[in-house]
Amino acid sequence: MWPRLPFRRPGRRGLIITLTLALLGGFGVWALYGSDWLRVSGVKASGTRVLTSGEVVRAAAVPLHTPLASVDTDAIAARLRHRLPRIKSVDVVRSWPHTIALKVTEREPELVMPEGGKYVEVDAEGVRFATVPAPPKGVPALQLAADDAPSLDRFGPARLRRAAVEVASDLPKTLHNQVKTLRVTSYDAITLDLTGKRTVVWGSGENSPRKAAVLTALLKAARDAHHFDVSVPSAPAVSGS
C-alpha cells in the first residue's frame, strides 16, 4: 500500500490569496458591467468619403450609457450596412474607457445607371448601392438594354450588370477615363461609347484585359478612326478613319 499523506489545511497565506483573487474578480465584473466608469458616452466615425460622420453615427444607433463591454458590435455593423448601403464594410471597435469607434469603408462607383432622372451607383461587385442626382465625375454610364435578349433568361439583369462592371474594372485608367457609356444588350454583346464619338464593339466580358491592351494599341495607331472591334482580340478591326 501507498503510504498515507497527511492532510494539510490551506494556510493563512493561501486563504488571503484566494480571497484577494475573488475580490478582484468580483470588482472587475462590477467595474465592467455595474459601475459608471466604463459606460458608453460617445461614438465617433472615421473613413467616410461621401457619407458624413454624423450620418454614420446616427445610423449606428449605439446605445449610450450602457456598459461598453456589453455592446453588441456585430449588431451595430449589420445595422450600418443595412441602413447605409454605401458602406461596404465597417469595423466597430471598443475604444476604452467610454467610446465606440466606427471605421468605415465606402463602396466606390464603377458605373452609374440612369434611372428616373437620377443615377444609380453600381460598385465593382455589381451592387446597386446609392441614388444620386448627378453622375460622379469620370464614372461611365451603364445602359442595360437586354429585355429581349435570349441571354437574359440564363444570366439575369444582375449577372449582366456584373459582366459590365467587370469590363469597366479591367480597363486601364487612361482608357477608363475615355468611356462615356457602356451598353449591354446581351451577355456577349457589350459596346463602349468613347469620347470623340468613337465606338468599340467589345463582345462578351471574357478576355477583357487582352481586349483592353489591343484597344489601347489601336487607339494610338488609328487616331482618326471612329469604330473599333475587339470582340475577337486576335483579329481586331478598325473603320471610319
Long-range contacts (C-beta under 8 A, 24 or more apart in sequence): 32-67, 32-68, 32-69, 33-67, 33-69, 33-70, 34-67, 37-97, 38-67, 38-68, 38-69, 38-96, 38-97, 38-98, 39-65, 39-66, 39-67, 39-68, 39-98, 40-64, 40-65, 40-66, 40-67, 40-68, 40-71, 40-98, 40-99, 40-100, 41-65, 41-98, 41-99, 42-98, 42-99, 42-100, 43-99, 43-100, 43-101, 43-102, 44-95, 44-99, 44-100, 44-101, 44-102, 45-101, 45-102, 45-103, 45-104, 46-101, 46-102, 46-103, 46-104, 47-103, 47-104, 47-105, 47-106, 48-104, 48-106, 49-106, 50-86, 50-106, 50-130, 51-84, 51-86, 51-87, 51-104, 51-106, 55-84, 56-80, 56-84, 56-87, 56-102, 56-104, 57-102, 59-83, 59-84, 60-92, 60-100, 60-102, 62-100, 68-94, 68-96, 68-97, 68-98, 68-100, 69-94, 71-100, 73-100, 76-100, 76-102, 80-104, 85-127, 85-129, 85-130, 86-129, 86-130, 88-123, 109-136, 109-139, 110-139, 110-165, 110-168, 110-169, 111-139, 111-140, 111-141, 111-142, 111-164, 111-165, 111-168, 111-182, 112-136, 112-139, 112-140, 112-141, 112-142, 113-141, 113-142, 113-143, 113-144, 114-141, 114-143, 122-161, 122-165, 123-165, 124-165, 124-169, 125-162, 125-165, 126-158, 126-161, 126-162, 126-164, 126-165, 128-161, 138-176, 138-177, 140-168, 140-176, 140-179, 140-180, 140-181, 140-182, 141-180, 141-181, 141-182, 142-181, 142-182, 142-183, 142-184, 143-181, 143-182, 143-183, 143-184, 144-184, 145-183, 145-184, 145-185, 146-184, 146-185, 146-186, 149-185, 149-186, 149-187, 149-189, 150-186, 151-186, 151-187, 151-188, 152-186, 154-187, 155-187, 159-187, 160-184, 160-186, 160-187, 163-187, 163-190, 163-204, 163-205, 164-190, 164-205, 166-205, 166-208, 167-192, 167-202, 167-205, 167-208, 170-208, 170-209, 170-212, 171-208, 171-212, 172-212, 172-216, 174-216, 175-212, 175-215, 175-216, 175-219, 196-226, 197-226, 198-225, 198-226, 198-227, 198-228, 199-226, 199-227, 199-228, 200-228, 200-229, 200-230, 201-227, 201-228, 201-229, 201-230, 201-231, 202-230, 202-231, 203-230, 203-231, 203-232, 204-231, 207-233
